[in-house]
């Protein structure tokens, strides 16, 4: 970034004053990511009601749980292309409006049919549609983080939206449980869809590039630019002059060992997240004997631990960079330690105490959150080629979210075959060990990929 570019006029505060508008942007992407994850998470709370109304079994429910991720994976690469071509604000706005509409429609299926086969097809199709239209959301979050945050603050910024699954569960699980218990299972879908429409208004009103935002001072802009943020990637000139598509860049995203290790880490993290937002509440109800309200409240503890771990991991990683650690060591250290702590999830299979199970889940998801906050989206933001920030995030999320396809289905088959949840806990915990080993022994240095 040239010095001439940093002298472009900025609307808002005078040059001597340091504004903090980037933290407003951080709050917005946390808000949107929370809404996105809540759309996925409330299905687990509604699961018992849906099962009762339509007569589904565990395998049926597992396929409905996974439908989102089938489309989410398919939509990642087109979503990344659209982001690099049209920018984060426009693509995110359309995505948010569409997914809010689909969420409401999901809650209305019971008004259309009571037939098992028809209901299964409609619910699967709507979850598939939800995954397709939500696909650009997290690559867009990563793109916004690259645009607005210097590298020594980027870990915290990415940790917020990367940990939004826990924040969404902590907020919406009790609310959804209460709505379901008092108004039946469609209620949380309708309410959340309406919240999504309000979120779109907030996004359109407050989102802009650092150069164009009316509340950014020159001091803040200089700070962002000096820290290596790619402030121009959403500018009109960059979007219009950028290549429509480059097979060279696209191929590079699949040939780099460091990126493949990041993809594997994301896969493992998504596998844990999807256990938590799909089968975990049902585990508490069916295996631990809790009622719907108790399960919704119990899920808050590991959710808050996971969110807290995400904030800790991102902030700790950024602090290590400020103290002179290399980006590679600062991202890997909390990631590996966090995933090893996440392995403690398997201990839940060895106790009958509900209180201890919740504590163990809290510890495990604190560890997983720490890892995700430090070493997933932050790594992509630190390493993506400048020519394809959106596409790099899309490939990362595409491969990672295969875990969202396989985990609900495999877990459903495990429960159906074994008649219990213990073997499924082994399956989920193994992902933590795989992720830690991959980052520690296979990944190599974390550094920005440059086109040659």
N, C-alpha and C positions, 0 to 999 in steps of 0.2 A: 504494500500500500504506500503510495507516494505521499510526501509531505504536502504536495499541492492538494491532494484529495482531502486531507484532514482539515484544510482551511475553508472548505465549503461552508456557506452560511448555515446556521442552525437556528430554527425558530425556538423561542422560549427563553430560558434564563440566560443571564449574561455570562461572559467567559470566565469571570473570577469565581463563580459559584459552582460547586460540584453537585449536580443533581443525581438522583438514584432511580431514574425511570426504568432502568433495566430490571429492577426488582419488581416493579409493576408488571413487566413482561413475564418475569419468572412466576409471579402469582397467577397470571392468566393461563400460562401453559399448565400449571398445576391444576387449576380449576377445570380446564378442558380435558386434561388427561383423567381427572377424577370422574368427570361425567362419562367419558368413554369407557372407563373400566367399570363404572357402576352399571352401565348397560349390560355388561357381560356378567357381572357378579350377582345381580338380583335374580337371575334364573335359578341359581342354587337354592335361594330362599323360597322361590315359588315352586321348586321342583316337587315337593310332596303334594301340593295342591293340584299341580298339573297331572301328576301320576294318578291321583285319586279321581280326577274328573274324566280323564281319557283312558285309564286302565293301562298305562305304560309299565314296563318292567325296567330293570337296571340297564339292560342293553339299549333299549329304546332311548332312555334318558341320556345314556352315554353318547349316542349319535347326535342327539339334539345339542348337548353340551359342545360337541366337537364341530358342529356345522359352521359356527362363526369362524373358526380358525381355517377351515378349508378355503373359504372365500378370502379371508384376511391374507393368507399366504398367496393366493392367486392374484390378489389386487395390489401386492406390494410393488412389483416392478412397474406396472402402469402408473401407480400412484407416485412413485419416485420420479418417473419421467414427467408427469404433469407438474410436480413441484418444481423441477428444474426448468420447466418451460414457462409456467404461468405464475410461479411464486407461492409462498406459503399462505398469504392472506386470502387470496381468491380460492385456492383449492381447499383450504381448511373450512372456509365459510360454506361452500357447497356441500362438503362432506358432513359437516355438523348438522345442517338443515335436513339432509337426507336421512342420516342415522336417527335423528330424533323422530322423524315421521315413521320410520320402520319400527322403532321401539313401541310407539303407540299402537301400530297395527298388530304387533305381536300379542299385546294384551287383549285384542278384540277377537282372537281366533275362536274362543269359546262361544261367541255370538253367531258364528258362521256354521259350525258343525260340532257334533258330539261323537262322530265316528272315529274310531282309533286310527285307521289308516289315513283318512283324509286329514285329521288333526296332526298326525305325525308328519305328513308331507308338507302341510302349511307351516308348521312350526319350524321344521328343518329349512324350508325355503326362506322364511323370514330371517332366521338366524344367519343363513348363508348371505342374504342380502345385506344384513347388518355388517357382517365382516367385510364385504366388498366395499361398502361406502365408507367404512371407518379406516380402511387400509392406509390412506395417506396421513392419518393423524399423527402417529408417533414419528415417522420420518420428518414430518413438518415440525414437530417439537424439537427434534435434533437439529434441524436446519435453523430454527429460530435461536437455539442455544449457540450455534456457530456464529450467527449474525450479531448477537447482542452481548456475548460474554467473553472476556479475555480468558486465556487458558487457566490462569490461577483461580478463576471463579467458576469455571465451566463444570467441574465435578459436582459442585453443589446444585447448579442449575439443572443439570441432567439427572441428578439423583432425585430431584423433586418429581419430575414426571415419570421417571423409571419406577419410583416407589408408589405411584398413584394407585396401584391396585390395592395396596393395604389401606391407604387413606379412604378409598372408595368403600371398602368393606367396613372400615371402622365407622363411617358415617351412615352408609345406606343399609347395612345389614340390620341394625336394630329398627330403623325406620321402615324398611321393607317388611320385616317380620311383623311389625305392628300393623302396617297397612294390610298385609295378607291375612293376618288373624282377624281383623275387624271388617275388612271390605272384600276379601277373597283375592286370589293370586293376580288377577289382571291389574289391580290398583297401582302397584309400584311402577309398572311399565308405562301407564298413562302419565303418572306424575313425573317420572324421569324424562319422558319425551317432551313434556312441556318445559321442564328445566333446560333441556337441550336447546329449545328455541330461544329462550332467554339468554343462554350462553352465547349463541350466535350474535345477538345484538351487542353484547359486551365485547366480543372479539372484533367485530366490524368497527365499533366505536373507538377502541383504544389501541389496536395494533397498527404499527407502521415500522419502516426501517429506521435505524438509528439516525440517519441523515435527515429523514423527513418527519420524525416525531416532534410535535410542537413543544414537548416538555423536556427535551434533552439539551443540556448546556454544552458549550464547546469543551469545557473541562471534562465532562463525562464522556463525550465523544472521543476526545483525545485519549482518555484512559482506556476505552474499549478498543480503539484502533491499536494503541501501543502494545496491548496484551495479545494481539494476534487474532482478534475477531474478524471474520470475513463480512464486514459491514455492507458490502456492495452486492452480495449475491442475489438479493431480491430487488435490486434497482431495475428500472425499466431498461436501461442500456444493457445490463448484464443479461437480463432475460431475453431481450431481442437479439443480441449479438452472440449469445451462447449457442453451441452446436445443438441441433435438434436431437441427435443421438450419435454416440460414438462407440462402435464395436471395440475399439482399442481400449477405451476407458472401462467399458462394461466387462471385457475379458479380464482386465487387470484385477477387478474386484473378486474374481474367482480363482486367480492364480497366486494370490499372496497368502503365505502361510500364517502371518500374523492375523490377517482378517479372518481366515478360516477358524483360528482358535477363538477369536471374538464371536464368530457365528455359533460355534459349539457352546461357548459360555452362555450366549443368549438362549440357545435351545434349552440348556439345563435350567436356567433361571425361569424361563417360561413354563417349563414342565412343573416346577414347584408352584408357580403362581396359579396355574390352571387347576392343580389339585386343590389349592386353597379356595379359589372362587367357584369351583364346581362341586367337588365331592366332600370337602371338609364339613360344611354344615350338615350334609346328609350323614356323614360319619358320626357327628355328634348326636344326631337324632336317632339313627338306626342302630348304631353300635354302642352308644353311650347312654341311651335312654332319655335324652333331653327332649323337652317339647320345643315347638318352633320359636317361641319367644326366648327361651333359655339359650338355644343354639345361636340365635342372632346376637344376643348379648355376649356369649362366650367367645364368638368370633372376633369381638372387638379387641381383646387382649393381644393375640398374636398379630392382628392387623396393625395396632398401634406400635407394637414392637418392630414389625417389619418396616413401617414408615419411619420410625425413629432410627432404625438401623440404616435406612437409605440416606437420611439426612446426615447421620454421623459419618457414613462411608464417604459421601461426596465431600463433606467439609474437611474430614481428616485427610483425604487424598489431596485436596487443594492446599491445605496447610503444609503438607510435606513438600509440595512443589515450591511454595513460597520460601521454605527453609532450605532450598537448594537441592532437593532430591530430583533425580531425573523423572520425567513423566512416566517412563516405564516402571520404575520402582514404586513411584507414588501411586500408580493405578493398580499394580499387581499385588502389592503387599496386603492392603485391606481386602482385596478380592479373594485371595487364597485363604486368608485367615477366616473371613466371613463364611466362605463355603464349607470349610472344615467344621465350623461351629454349626452350620446348617445340617450336618450329618446327624446331629443329636435328635432330629425328628424321629429317627427309627426307634428311639427309646420309648416312645409312646406305645409301642406294641408290647411292652413288658410290664405295664402297670394297669391296675383297674381303677385307679383314683382319677376322677374327672378333673379335680383341681391340679394334680400333677401333670396330667396330659396337656391342659391349657398352658401351664408354665413351660413345659418342654416345647410345645409348639411356639410359644412366645420367644424362647431362646433360639430355636431353629430359624424362625423367620426374622429375628433381629440379625442373625448371622447372614442369612440370604440377602436381607435388605442392605446390609453393609457392603456385601460383595457387589450387588447391582448398582448401588450408589457410586461406587468407586470405579468399577471396571467393565461396564457394558456400553451404554450410550456415550459415556465420557470418552471411551476409547475410540469409538467411531468418530466423534466430533474432533478428537485430537489427530486422527490419522487419515480421514477421507480425502481423496484427491479433490483439489479445489474445483475441478471441472465437473464433479458429480457428487456433491454433498448429499443431495436428495436421493440419488440413485444408490449411493453407498448405504445410507440409512435404510433404504427399501430392501436391498439384498440382505443386509444384516437382520432386519425384522422378518423378512420372508423365511429365511432358513430357520431362524430362532423360533418362529411361531409354528413350525411343524410340530414342536412340542405341545402346542395347544390343540393340535389335531389328535395326536397319538395318545397323550396322557389321559384325557377323559374316556376314550374308547377302551384302552388297555386296562385302565383302572376298573371300568365297568365290567369287563370280562373277568378280571381277577376276583372281584367281589362275587360275581355270579358263579364262578367256578369253585371258589373256596368257601363261600358262605360267610365270609368275614372280611375284615379290613386290614388285618396284620400284614399279609403278603403285599398288599398295595403300598403300605408304609415303607417296606423294604425297597420296593420299586422306586418310589419317589425319592427316598433318601440317597439312593445310589447316584442320582444325578449330581448331587453336591460334590461327591468324591471325584467323579469324572471331570467336573468343571475345574476343581482345584488342581488336579494333576495336569490338565491341559494347559492352564495358565502358567504353572510353575515350571514344567519341564519341556513344553513343546513350543510355546508361543514365540519366544525370542523378544528382541527389543520392540517397544511400542514407539513408532515415529510416523510423521506425516509422509504419506506416499506421494511422490512427485512424478509427473509424467515426463518421460524422456524422449 
